């Protein structure tokens, strides 16, 4: 179960670490080609989402790795499910209706929650 967790949670954490770092460090013009919704959301909210993604990625990796506060790992994965449900809503209310990635991230985070409960 431990190996399966790292196979699923590792890439998920890397994805969110990368996406979060982009949202925190890049301007609207550089985010727009990848994230059409950035014009509909205030920039501080985009930065806040990036910070949440970075913290969540840290929550997937550090607790199981160090053994300190292991319940944070399933909590972080659950937070990603909630985040992506909100992302689906944002995509569906705008002109960008591509939600395939969001649905895949929800499924991956759900598997991560399940695997993290067995750590």
N, CA, C and O atoms as CSV, one atom per row, in Angstrom:
chain,resi,resn,atom,element,x,y,z
A,1,UNK,N,N,0.819,-1.189,0.000
A,1,UNK,CA,C,0.000,0.000,0.000
A,1,UNK,C,C,0.867,1.258,0.000
A,1,UNK,O,O,0.513,2.256,-0.627
A,2,UNK,N,N,1.998,1.212,0.700
A,2,UNK,CA,C,2.889,2.355,0.783
A,2,UNK,C,C,3.458,2.710,-0.595
A,2,UNK,O,O,3.514,3.886,-0.957
A,3,UNK,N,N,3.872,1.714,-1.351
A,3,UNK,CA,C,4.424,1.963,-2.679
A,3,UNK,C,C,3.341,2.530,-3.590
A,3,UNK,O,O,3.598,3.453,-4.362
A,4,UNK,N,N,2.144,1.988,-3.504
A,4,UNK,CA,C,1.034,2.485,-4.323
A,4,UNK,C,C,0.738,3.945,-3.993
A,4,UNK,O,O,0.448,4.740,-4.887
A,5,UNK,N,N,0.809,4.296,-2.717
A,5,UNK,CA,C,0.580,5.692,-2.333
A,5,UNK,C,C,1.575,6.610,-3.031
A,5,UNK,O,O,1.187,7.633,-3.595
A,6,UNK,N,N,2.846,6.251,-2.996
A,6,UNK,CA,C,3.865,7.113,-3.590
A,6,UNK,C,C,3.744,7.175,-5.105
A,6,UNK,O,O,4.048,8.205,-5.707
A,7,UNK,N,N,3.303,6.086,-5.733
A,7,UNK,CA,C,3.112,6.076,-7.185
A,7,UNK,C,C,2.008,7.044,-7.592
A,7,UNK,O,O,2.095,7.689,-8.637
A,8,UNK,N,N,0.968,7.144,-6.763
A,8,UNK,CA,C,-0.160,8.026,-7.078
A,8,UNK,C,C,0.071,9.439,-6.535
A,8,UNK,O,O,-0.126,10.420,-7.252
A,9,UNK,N,N,0.486,9.540,-5.280
A,9,UNK,CA,C,0.612,10.845,-4.628
A,9,UNK,C,C,1.812,11.647,-5.125
A,9,UNK,O,O,1.755,12.876,-5.161
A,10,UNK,N,N,2.887,10.980,-5.504
A,10,UNK,CA,C,4.076,11.690,-5.977
A,10,UNK,C,C,3.799,12.558,-7.198
A,10,UNK,O,O,4.046,13.763,-7.161
A,11,UNK,N,N,3.289,11.968,-8.285
A,11,UNK,CA,C,2.976,12.796,-9.456
A,11,UNK,C,C,1.894,13.838,-9.183
A,11,UNK,O,O,1.943,14.939,-9.731
A,12,UNK,N,N,0.910,13.497,-8.334
A,12,UNK,CA,C,-0.131,14.462,-7.986
A,12,UNK,C,C,0.486,15.667,-7.279
A,12,UNK,O,O,0.147,16.810,-7.584
A,13,UNK,N,N,1.382,15.414,-6.344
A,13,UNK,CA,C,2.050,16.499,-5.629
A,13,UNK,C,C,2.916,17.328,-6.577
A,13,UNK,O,O,2.934,18.556,-6.486
A,14,UNK,N,N,3.628,16.669,-7.480
A,14,UNK,CA,C,4.449,17.404,-8.452
A,14,UNK,C,C,3.592,18.292,-9.345
A,14,UNK,O,O,3.964,19.429,-9.637
A,15,UNK,N,N,2.443,17.772,-9.780
A,15,UNK,CA,C,1.538,18.568,-10.611
A,15,UNK,C,C,1.103,19.826,-9.871
A,15,UNK,O,O,1.179,20.930,-10.412
A,16,UNK,N,N,0.646,19.656,-8.627
A,16,UNK,CA,C,0.159,20.808,-7.873
A,16,UNK,C,C,1.283,21.751,-7.471
A,16,UNK,O,O,1.075,22.962,-7.399
A,17,UNK,N,N,2.449,21.224,-7.213
A,17,UNK,CA,C,3.590,22.087,-6.901
A,17,UNK,C,C,3.928,22.965,-8.107
A,17,UNK,O,O,4.172,24.162,-7.954
A,18,UNK,N,N,3.942,22.382,-9.285
A,18,UNK,CA,C,4.231,23.132,-10.509
A,18,UNK,C,C,3.124,24.149,-10.798
A,18,UNK,O,O,3.404,25.321,-11.050
A,19,UNK,N,N,1.871,23.697,-10.761
A,19,UNK,CA,C,0.740,24.594,-11.060
A,19,UNK,C,C,0.670,25.725,-10.044
A,19,UNK,O,O,0.421,26.875,-10.406
A,20,UNK,N,N,0.889,25.403,-8.783
A,20,UNK,CA,C,0.857,26.428,-7.744
A,20,UNK,C,C,1.980,27.437,-7.901
A,20,UNK,O,O,1.766,28.638,-7.736
A,21,UNK,N,N,3.173,26.957,-8.218
A,21,UNK,CA,C,4.306,27.870,-8.413
A,21,UNK,C,C,4.057,28.807,-9.584
A,21,UNK,O,O,4.422,29.982,-9.531
A,22,UNK,N,N,3.435,28.291,-10.646
A,22,UNK,CA,C,3.107,29.161,-11.784
A,22,UNK,C,C,2.106,30.239,-11.375
A,22,UNK,O,O,2.266,31.404,-11.737
A,23,UNK,N,N,1.085,29.857,-10.630
A,23,UNK,CA,C,0.062,30.831,-10.230
A,23,UNK,C,C,0.627,31.888,-9.287
A,23,UNK,O,O,0.191,33.039,-9.308
A,24,UNK,N,N,1.571,31.510,-8.482
A,24,UNK,CA,C,2.169,32.453,-7.535
A,24,UNK,C,C,3.155,33.391,-8.219
A,24,UNK,O,O,3.259,34.559,-7.847
A,25,UNK,N,N,3.878,32.890,-9.215
A,25,UNK,CA,C,4.990,33.664,-9.756
A,25,UNK,C,C,4.739,34.339,-11.102
A,25,UNK,O,O,5.450,35.283,-11.446
A,26,UNK,N,N,3.768,33.893,-11.860
A,26,UNK,CA,C,3.555,34.446,-13.199
A,26,UNK,C,C,2.401,35.442,-13.232
A,26,UNK,O,O,1.486,35.390,-12.410
A,27,UNK,N,N,2.467,36.336,-14.189
A,27,UNK,CA,C,1.399,37.300,-14.389
A,27,UNK,C,C,0.285,36.727,-15.251
A,27,UNK,O,O,0.406,35.633,-15.803
A,28,UNK,N,N,-0.793,37.478,-15.357
A,28,UNK,CA,C,-1.945,37.041,-16.143
A,28,UNK,C,C,-1.585,36.690,-17.586
A,28,UNK,O,O,-2.067,35.695,-18.128
A,29,UNK,N,N,-0.743,37.506,-18.199
A,29,UNK,CA,C,-0.404,37.285,-19.605
A,29,UNK,C,C,0.283,35.941,-19.822
A,29,UNK,O,O,0.067,35.295,-20.847
A,30,UNK,N,N,1.093,35.522,-18.885
A,30,UNK,CA,C,1.793,34.234,-19.020
A,30,UNK,C,C,0.927,33.067,-18.584
A,30,UNK,O,O,1.181,31.932,-18.989
A,31,UNK,N,N,-0.096,33.317,-17.765
A,31,UNK,CA,C,-0.997,32.247,-17.332
A,31,UNK,C,C,-2.133,32.003,-18.326
A,31,UNK,O,O,-2.618,30.880,-18.457
A,32,UNK,N,N,-2.551,33.052,-19.019
A,32,UNK,CA,C,-3.717,32.989,-19.903
A,32,UNK,C,C,-3.671,31.859,-20.931
A,32,UNK,O,O,-4.700,31.213,-21.134
A,33,UNK,N,N,-2.548,31.578,-21.592
A,33,UNK,CA,C,-2.555,30.479,-22.580
A,33,UNK,C,C,-2.895,29.115,-21.973
A,33,UNK,O,O,-3.435,28.248,-22.660
A,34,UNK,N,N,-2.582,28.923,-20.690
A,34,UNK,CA,C,-2.842,27.638,-20.042
A,34,UNK,C,C,-4.121,27.651,-19.211
A,34,UNK,O,O,-4.738,26.607,-18.997
A,35,UNK,N,N,-4.514,28.824,-18.748
A,35,UNK,CA,C,-5.644,28.958,-17.831
A,35,UNK,C,C,-6.519,30.124,-18.289
A,35,UNK,O,O,-6.291,31.276,-17.919
A,36,UNK,N,N,-7.502,29.806,-19.083
A,36,UNK,CA,C,-8.348,30.857,-19.664
A,36,UNK,C,C,-9.171,31.602,-18.613
A,36,UNK,O,O,-9.651,32.705,-18.875
A,37,UNK,N,N,-9.334,31.026,-17.455
A,37,UNK,CA,C,-10.187,31.606,-16.417
A,37,UNK,C,C,-9.513,32.723,-15.637
A,37,UNK,O,O,-10.189,33.401,-14.863
A,38,UNK,N,N,-8.221,32.949,-15.800
A,38,UNK,CA,C,-7.514,33.926,-14.955
A,38,UNK,C,C,-8.024,35.352,-15.125
A,38,UNK,O,O,-7.861,36.172,-14.222
A,39,UNK,N,N,-8.632,35.660,-16.256
A,39,UNK,CA,C,-9.162,37.013,-16.447
A,39,UNK,C,C,-10.459,37.243,-15.676
A,39,UNK,O,O,-10.845,38.388,-15.440
A,40,UNK,N,N,-11.129,36.172,-15.286
A,40,UNK,CA,C,-12.399,36.299,-14.571
A,40,UNK,C,C,-12.237,36.291,-13.047
A,40,UNK,O,O,-13.209,36.447,-12.309
A,41,UNK,N,N,-11.005,36.107,-12.594
A,41,UNK,CA,C,-10.732,35.986,-11.158
A,41,UNK,C,C,-9.701,37.048,-10.778
A,41,UNK,O,O,-8.730,37.250,-11.507
A,42,UNK,N,N,-9.897,37.726,-9.650
A,42,UNK,CA,C,-8.890,38.708,-9.225
A,42,UNK,C,C,-7.522,38.050,-9.021
A,42,UNK,O,O,-7.436,36.908,-8.569
A,43,UNK,N,N,-6.466,38.773,-9.356
A,43,UNK,CA,C,-5.111,38.225,-9.262
A,43,UNK,C,C,-4.761,37.746,-7.847
A,43,UNK,O,O,-4.104,36.712,-7.721
A,44,UNK,N,N,-5.167,38.449,-6.770
A,44,UNK,CA,C,-4.877,37.905,-5.437
A,44,UNK,C,C,-5.518,36.534,-5.190
A,44,UNK,O,O,-4.969,35.722,-4.445
A,45,UNK,N,N,-6.662,36.276,-5.803
A,45,UNK,CA,C,-7.297,34.956,-5.667
A,45,UNK,C,C,-6.472,33.905,-6.401
A,45,UNK,O,O,-6.293,32.794,-5.902
A,46,UNK,N,N,-5.973,34.250,-7.577
A,46,UNK,CA,C,-5.104,33.324,-8.323
A,46,UNK,C,C,-3.865,33.012,-7.499
A,46,UNK,O,O,-3.461,31.853,-7.395
A,47,UNK,N,N,-3.261,34.038,-6.913
A,47,UNK,CA,C,-2.072,33.832,-6.063
A,47,UNK,C,C,-2.420,32.972,-4.842
A,47,UNK,O,O,-1.643,32.102,-4.449
A,48,UNK,N,N,-3.580,33.219,-4.254
A,48,UNK,CA,C,-4.022,32.424,-3.110
A,48,UNK,C,C,-4.231,30.963,-3.470
A,48,UNK,O,O,-3.854,30.072,-2.709
A,49,UNK,N,N,-4.834,30.713,-4.632
A,49,UNK,CA,C,-5.008,29.333,-5.087
A,49,UNK,C,C,-3.665,28.655,-5.291
A,49,UNK,O,O,-3.497,27.483,-4.955
A,50,UNK,N,N,-2.711,29.389,-5.841
A,50,UNK,CA,C,-1.372,28.838,-6.021
A,50,UNK,C,C,-0.722,28.473,-4.695
A,50,UNK,O,O,-0.073,27.435,-4.571
A,51,UNK,N,N,-0.905,29.333,-3.717
A,51,UNK,CA,C,-0.350,29.058,-2.387
A,51,UNK,C,C,-0.999,27.823,-1.775
A,51,UNK,O,O,-0.317,26.993,-1.174
A,52,UNK,N,N,-2.313,27.702,-1.927
A,52,UNK,CA,C,-3.030,26.525,-1.410
A,52,UNK,C,C,-2.531,25.258,-2.098
A,52,UNK,O,O,-2.370,24.223,-1.451
A,53,UNK,N,N,-2.287,25.331,-3.400
A,53,UNK,CA,C,-1.790,24.165,-4.120
A,53,UNK,C,C,-0.395,23.765,-3.656
A,53,UNK,O,O,-0.107,22.575,-3.522
A,54,UNK,N,N,0.459,24.723,-3.414
A,54,UNK,CA,C,1.808,24.419,-2.925
A,54,UNK,C,C,1.742,23.796,-1.529
A,54,UNK,O,O,2.429,22.814,-1.249
A,55,UNK,N,N,0.914,24.372,-0.659
A,55,UNK,CA,C,0.769,23.816,0.691
A,55,UNK,C,C,0.170,22.415,0.657
A,55,UNK,O,O,0.582,21.539,1.418
A,56,UNK,N,N,-0.804,22.205,-0.228
A,56,UNK,CA,C,-1.404,20.878,-0.353
A,56,UNK,C,C,-0.408,19.844,-0.852
A,56,UNK,O,O,-0.386,18.715,-0.363
A,57,UNK,N,N,0.414,20.222,-1.820
A,57,UNK,CA,C,1.447,19.307,-2.318
A,57,UNK,C,C,2.423,18.943,-1.204
A,57,UNK,O,O,2.856,17.797,-1.087
A,58,UNK,N,N,2.756,19.928,-0.399
A,58,UNK,CA,C,3.626,19.676,0.753
A,58,UNK,C,C,2.949,18.723,1.734
A,58,UNK,O,O,3.595,17.852,2.316
A,59,UNK,N,N,1.645,18.899,1.908
A,59,UNK,CA,C,0.881,18.027,2.803
A,59,UNK,C,C,0.776,16.596,2.317
A,59,UNK,O,O,0.615,15.678,3.121
A,60,UNK,N,N,0.864,16.394,1.018
A,60,UNK,CA,C,0.853,15.024,0.489
A,60,UNK,C,C,2.182,14.315,0.710
A,60,UNK,O,O,2.223,13.094,0.861
A,61,UNK,N,N,3.270,15.086,0.729
A,61,UNK,CA,C,4.599,14.485,0.758
A,61,UNK,C,C,5.207,14.415,2.165
A,61,UNK,O,O,5.616,13.344,2.613
A,62,UNK,N,N,5.265,15.555,2.856
A,62,UNK,CA,C,6.015,15.592,4.124
A,62,UNK,C,C,5.442,14.712,5.245
A,62,UNK,O,O,6.217,13.993,5.875
A,63,UNK,N,N,4.151,14.727,5.526
A,63,UNK,CA,C,3.675,13.884,6.642
A,63,UNK,C,C,3.982,12.394,6.469
A,63,UNK,O,O,4.492,11.782,7.407
A,64,UNK,N,N,3.696,11.783,5.316
A,64,UNK,CA,C,4.048,10.368,5.196
A,64,UNK,C,C,5.558,10.133,5.176
A,64,UNK,O,O,6.033,9.094,5.635
A,65,UNK,N,N,6.306,11.090,4.649
A,65,UNK,CA,C,7.745,10.933,4.556
A,65,UNK,C,C,8.407,11.010,5.929
A,65,UNK,O,O,9.326,10.246,6.224
A,66,UNK,N,N,7.940,11.929,6.762
A,66,UNK,CA,C,8.556,12.134,8.071
A,66,UNK,C,C,7.874,11.357,9.189
A,66,UNK,O,O,8.468,11.137,10.245
A,67,UNK,N,N,6.629,10.941,8.965
A,67,UNK,CA,C,5.878,10.262,10.019
A,67,UNK,C,C,5.265,11.226,11.015
A,67,UNK,O,O,4.661,10.795,11.998
A,68,UNK,N,N,5.407,12.525,10.779
A,68,UNK,CA,C,4.836,13.546,11.655
A,68,UNK,C,C,3.471,13.943,11.097
A,68,UNK,O,O,3.370,14.386,9.953
A,69,UNK,N,N,2.438,13.787,11.894
A,69,UNK,CA,C,1.060,14.154,11.532
A,69,UNK,C,C,0.585,13.481,10.245
A,69,UNK,O,O,0.163,14.174,9.320
A,70,UNK,N,N,0.643,12.158,10.160
A,70,UNK,CA,C,0.212,11.463,8.946
A,70,UNK,C,C,-1.228,11.747,8.504
A,70,UNK,O,O,-1.506,11.657,7.308
A,71,UNK,N,N,-2.162,12.086,9.411
A,71,UNK,CA,C,-3.518,12.402,8.929
A,71,UNK,C,C,-3.583,13.625,8.013
A,71,UNK,O,O,-4.611,13.858,7.376
A,72,UNK,N,N,-2.514,14.401,7.937
A,72,UNK,CA,C,-2.519,15.544,7.028
A,72,UNK,C,C,-2.521,15.118,5.558
A,72,UNK,O,O,-3.010,15.862,4.708
A,73,UNK,N,N,-1.991,13.948,5.245
A,73,UNK,CA,C,-1.938,13.494,3.850
A,73,UNK,C,C,-3.338,13.278,3.272
A,73,UNK,O,O,-3.635,13.825,2.210
A,74,UNK,N,N,-4.217,12.497,3.930
A,74,UNK,CA,C,-5.565,12.379,3.367
A,74,UNK,C,C,-6.335,13.702,3.417
A,74,UNK,O,O,-7.194,13.950,2.570
A,75,UNK,N,N,-6.036,14.544,4.397
A,75,UNK,CA,C,-6.687,15.861,4.459
A,75,UNK,C,C,-6.275,16.719,3.261
A,75,UNK,O,O,-7.110,17.412,2.679
A,76,UNK,N,N,-4.996,16.675,2.892
A,76,UNK,CA,C,-4.519,17.441,1.736
A,76,UNK,C,C,-5.166,16.924,0.450
A,76,UNK,O,O,-5.579,17.712,-0.401
A,77,UNK,N,N,-5.254,15.610,0.311
A,77,UNK,CA,C,-5.873,15.036,-0.884
A,77,UNK,C,C,-7.362,15.381,-0.947
A,77,UNK,O,O,-7.895,15.643,-2.025
A,78,UNK,N,N,-8.029,15.381,0.200
A,78,UNK,CA,C,-9.435,15.781,0.254
A,78,UNK,C,C,-9.581,17.247,-0.128
A,78,UNK,O,O,-10.531,17.619,-0.817
A,79,UNK,N,N,-8.658,18.066,0.310
A,79,UNK,CA,C,-8.660,19.473,-0.080
A,79,UNK,C,C,-8.521,19.647,-1.577
A,79,UNK,O,O,-9.130,20.548,-2.154
A,80,UNK,N,N,-7.721,18.791,-2.225
A,80,UNK,CA,C,-7.583,18.866,-3.676
A,80,UNK,C,C,-8.880,18.467,-4.381
A,80,UNK,O,O,-9.206,19.009,-5.437
A,81,UNK,N,N,-9.617,17.523,-3.799
A,81,UNK,CA,C,-10.921,17.162,-4.375
A,81,UNK,C,C,-11.848,18.365,-4.331
A,81,UNK,O,O,-12.499,18.690,-5.324
A,82,UNK,N,N,-11.911,19.024,-3.187
A,82,UNK,CA,C,-12.762,20.213,-3.044
A,82,UNK,C,C,-12.311,21.314,-4.005
A,82,UNK,O,O,-13.140,21.963,-4.643
A,83,UNK,N,N,-11.011,21.520,-4.104
A,83,UNK,CA,C,-10.457,22.529,-5.008
A,83,UNK,C,C,-10.877,22.261,-6.454
A,83,UNK,O,O,-11.264,23.181,-7.175
A,84,UNK,N,N,-10.800,21.008,-6.867
A,84,UNK,CA,C,-11.137,20.669,-8.252
A,84,UNK,C,C,-12.641,20.719,-8.513
A,84,UNK,O,O,-13.060,21.009,-9.634
A,85,UNK,N,N,-13.444,20.447,-7.516
A,85,UNK,CA,C,-14.892,20.617,-7.694
A,85,UNK,C,C,-15.190,22.089,-7.965
A,85,UNK,O,O,-16.010,22.415,-8.824
A,86,UNK,N,N,-14.526,22.971,-7.233
A,86,UNK,CA,C,-14.663,24.404,-7.493
A,86,UNK,C,C,-14.136,24.775,-8.869
A,86,UNK,O,O,-14.714,25.622,-9.550
A,87,UNK,N,N,-13.043,24.145,-9.283
A,87,UNK,CA,C,-12.476,24.428,-10.609
A,87,UNK,C,C,-13.433,24.001,-11.716
A,87,UNK,O,O,-13.563,24.694,-12.725
A,88,UNK,N,N,-14.096,22.878,-11.536
A,88,UNK,CA,C,-15.084,22.441,-12.525
A,88,UNK,C,C,-16.193,23.475,-12.634
A,88,UNK,O,O,-16.624,23.815,-13.736
A,89,UNK,N,N,-16.655,23.974,-11.499
A,89,UNK,CA,C,-17.702,24.997,-11.518
A,89,UNK,C,C,-17.239,26.251,-12.250
A,89,UNK,O,O,-17.999,26.825,-13.029
A,90,UNK,N,N,-16.011,26.680,-12.014
A,90,UNK,CA,C,-15.481,27.862,-12.692
A,90,UNK,C,C,-15.408,27.623,-14.199
A,90,UNK,O,O,-15.773,28.498,-14.984
A,91,UNK,N,N,-14.940,26.446,-14.603
A,91,UNK,CA,C,-14.844,26.145,-16.035
A,91,UNK,C,C,-16.217,26.100,-16.690
A,91,UNK,O,O,-16.392,26.608,-17.797
A,92,UNK,N,N,-17.183,25.501,-16.022
A,92,UNK,CA,C,-18.510,25.354,-16.623
A,92,UNK,C,C,-19.286,26.663,-16.681
A,92,UNK,O,O,-20.174,26.810,-17.522
A,93,UNK,N,N,-18.973,27.619,-15.806
A,93,UNK,CA,C,-19.670,28.905,-15.848
A,93,UNK,C,C,-19.040,29.873,-16.835
A,93,UNK,O,O,-19.633,30.908,-17.140
A,94,UNK,N,N,-17.876,29.570,-17.331
A,94,UNK,CA,C,-17.220,30.430,-18.308
A,94,UNK,C,C,-17.291,29.830,-19.701
A,94,UNK,O,O,-18.032,28.878,-19.944
A,95,UNK,N,N,-16.530,30.384,-20.592
A,95,UNK,CA,C,-16.508,29.889,-21.959
A,95,UNK,C,C,-15.649,28.635,-22.106
A,95,UNK,O,O,-15.825,27.867,-23.051
A,96,UNK,N,N,-14.736,28.430,-21.188
A,96,UNK,CA,C,-13.838,27.285,-21.224
A,96,UNK,C,C,-14.523,26.100,-20.545
A,96,UNK,O,O,-14.616,26.060,-19.319
A,97,UNK,N,N,-14.988,25.163,-21.309
A,97,UNK,CA,C,-15.722,24.026,-20.749
A,97,UNK,C,C,-14.892,22.738,-20.733
A,97,UNK,O,O,-15.445,21.640,-20.663
A,98,UNK,N,N,-13.577,22.874,-20.798
A,98,UNK,CA,C,-12.711,21.692,-20.765
A,98,UNK,C,C,-12.468,21.291,-19.311
A,98,UNK,O,O,-11.743,21.971,-18.585
A,99,UNK,N,N,-13.074,20.196,-18.897
A,99,UNK,CA,C,-12.962,19.761,-17.501
A,99,UNK,C,C,-12.347,18.367,-17.374
A,99,UNK,O,O,-12.330,17.800,-16.281
A,100,UNK,N,N,-11.848,17.816,-18.459
A,100,UNK,CA,C,-11.289,16.466,-18.415
A,100,UNK,C,C,-10.138,16.371,-17.418
A,100,UNK,O,O,-10.083,15.426,-16.631
A,101,UNK,N,N,-9.226,17.327,-17.438
A,101,UNK,CA,C,-8.106,17.326,-16.500
A,101,UNK,C,C,-8.615,17.413,-15.062
A,101,UNK,O,O,-8.112,16.721,-14.177
A,102,UNK,N,N,-9.611,18.262,-14.834
A,102,UNK,CA,C,-10.150,18.427,-13.486
A,102,UNK,C,C,-10.764,17.121,-12.972
A,102,UNK,O,O,-10.565,16.749,-11.816
A,103,UNK,N,N,-11.501,16.436,-13.829
A,103,UNK,CA,C,-12.114,15.170,-13.432
A,103,UNK,C,C,-11.026,14.130,-13.140
A,103,UNK,O,O,-11.141,13.364,-12.183
A,104,UNK,N,N,-9.986,14.104,-13.953
A,104,UNK,CA,C,-8.870,13.194,-13.704
A,104,UNK,C,C,-8.163,13.499,-12.394
A,104,UNK,O,O,-7.762,12.581,-11.678
A,105,UNK,N,N,-8.005,14.783,-12.071
A,105,UNK,CA,C,-7.379,15.167,-10.800
A,105,UNK,C,C,-8.267,14.803,-9.608
A,105,UNK,O,O,-7.763,14.423,-8.551
A,106,UNK,N,N,-9.584,14.918,-9.776
A,106,UNK,CA,C,-10.503,14.503,-8.709
A,106,UNK,C,C,-10.355,13.010,-8.450
A,106,UNK,O,O,-10.267,12.581,-7.300
A,107,UNK,N,N,-10.329,12.221,-9.521
A,107,UNK,CA,C,-10.190,10.767,-9.371
A,107,UNK,C,C,-8.849,10.403,-8.735
A,107,UNK,O,O,-8.794,9.545,-7.854
A,108,UNK,N,N,-7.786,11.040,-9.170
A,108,UNK,CA,C,-6.458,10.758,-8.609
A,108,UNK,C,C,-6.387,11.138,-7.143
A,108,UNK,O,O,-5.813,10.404,-6.338
A,109,UNK,N,N,-6.965,12.281,-6.787
A,109,UNK,CA,C,-6.968,12.704,-5.383
A,109,UNK,C,C,-7.827,11.759,-4.538
A,109,UNK,O,O,-7.496,11.494,-3.382
A,110,UNK,N,N,-8.918,11.253,-5.099
A,110,UNK,CA,C,-9.767,10.306,-4.356
A,110,UNK,C,C,-9.014,9.005,-4.083
A,110,UNK,O,O,-9.103,8.452,-2.987
A,111,UNK,N,N,-8.280,8.522,-5.071
A,111,UNK,CA,C,-7.451,7.319,-4.874
A,111,UNK,C,C,-6.380,7.602,-3.825
A,111,UNK,O,O,-6.070,6.738,-3.005
A,112,UNK,N,N,-5.822,8.794,-3.850
A,112,UNK,CA,C,-4.800,9.180,-2.870
A,112,UNK,C,C,-5.375,9.193,-1.458
A,112,UNK,O,O,-4.717,8.748,-0.517
A,113,UNK,N,N,-6.593,9.696,-1.305
A,113,UNK,CA,C,-7.242,9.663,0.016
A,113,UNK,C,C,-7.362,8.228,0.493
A,113,UNK,O,O,-7.039,7.925,1.642
A,114,UNK,N,N,-7.822,7.349,-0.373
A,114,UNK,CA,C,-8.008,5.950,-0.015
A,114,UNK,C,C,-6.678,5.292,0.367
A,114,UNK,O,O,-6.595,4.569,1.359
A,115,UNK,N,N,-5.644,5.552,-0.434
A,115,UNK,CA,C,-4.334,4.967,-0.143
A,115,UNK,C,C,-3.714,5.567,1.122
A,115,UNK,O,O,-3.028,4.869,1.869
A,116,UNK,N,N,-3.952,6.842,1.360
A,116,UNK,CA,C,-3.360,7.505,2.527
A,116,UNK,C,C,-3.965,7.016,3.834
A,116,UNK,O,O,-3.316,7.080,4.878
A,117,UNK,N,N,-5.181,6.535,3.789
A,117,UNK,CA,C,-5.801,6.021,5.026
A,117,UNK,C,C,-5.163,4.706,5.458
A,117,UNK,O,O,-5.310,4.295,6.608
A,118,UNK,N,N,-4.460,4.047,4.549
A,118,UNK,CA,C,-3.796,2.789,4.894
A,118,UNK,C,C,-2.343,2.951,5.274
A,118,UNK,O,O,-1.652,1.957,5.498
A,119,UNK,N,N,-1.858,4.190,5.355
A,119,UNK,CA,C,-0.437,4.410,5.704
A,119,UNK,C,C,-0.160,4.093,7.147
A,119,UNK,O,O,0.976,4.223,7.601
